[in-house]
Amino acid sequence: MADLHVQAPAKINLHLEVLGLRPDGFHELAMVMQSLELADELALSARADGLLHLVCDQPSLPTDGSNLILRAAEALRHRVQQPELGADLALVKRIPVGAGLAGGSSDAAATLLGLNQLWDLALADDDLHALAEELGSDVPFCLAGGIQLCFGRGERLEPFSSAACPNWTVLLIKDPTASVSTPWAYGRCRELRSDFYLEREVDFEERRQSLRQGPLLAALAGQRPLPPLRNDLQAVVEPEQASVRQGLALLRQAEGALGVAMSGSGPSLYALFADPAAAEAARAQLAGALQAEGFESWCCRCSSMGVRLDRDAA
Ligand code: C5P
């Protein structure tokens, strides 16, 4: 029986704009990220022998030191200078892997939250955020969750005032045989688009301000219909991935879809619907075509929460 359970939600990008290249080699981004109810579950138990041991219900996932969960655990005990802390970690994987849904990043964020509690470290949110940032660009968002503007390389979070979490339901699809490497997608973006990259902070800030004051945020505040969704990596990945082209074409046929886009660096794709019934109806409408083209699909609501302790499961 585990001592603690943590829910680790997936995210989608409602907006992903590549602004330019930073001196550290990462891309400067302007994004809107949204948590989903689809979540992995991490069970944690303390162990007295100082070992960190990870198991996962999906045998294809590495459970050695390359897994972000173990890297997060190592980073945490290094931060508090207590190498004797040990834990058993068991992951139930529900978020598709290599999909642009931040599954690995959310698992890392869940590890930080869970071990901070399990080991009674009492690290403040700022300390956890700093560790999260070192582990990956999306990990800070996964800790905070809900809906956020994300700037910098993705780690600079800015909640917005009108940010009631949208009540949308998402139809997610992914070809289980396809995956996209995030470094590849950004590298390809650089090859194709770096002539158009902005360079000056003042220009980055102007783009951030356009996002803050633009039609997407107005739509999220209920002031207008949803504009077309923007993901700059979609144009990079689409020509290389047949499943992305096919999936987008399918989702665009869905009745009642408010918007359709790729999430992150893909290849998962999503359509937004006003309510669960509309999303399920679209899934039923597309069921034959999704099956014929080999897509897996999920319907889930947007969530206002990031990683969280699951008190009922313990
Ligand atoms: O931070 P994370 O580990 O998710 O990044 C994976 C890779 O994606 C980076 O090594 C980099 O190649 C690319 N990346 C980027 N700009 C970002 C985020 C990621 O170029 N803002």
Boltz pocket constraint, residues with backbone or C-beta under 6 A from the ligand:
constraints:
  - pocket:
      binder: B
      contacts: [[A, 25], [A, 26], [A, 27], [A, 28], [A, 29], [A, 135], [A, 136], [A, 137], [A, 138], [A, 152], [A, 153], [A, 154], [A, 182], [A, 183], [A, 184], [A, 186], [A, 187]]
      max_distance: 6.0
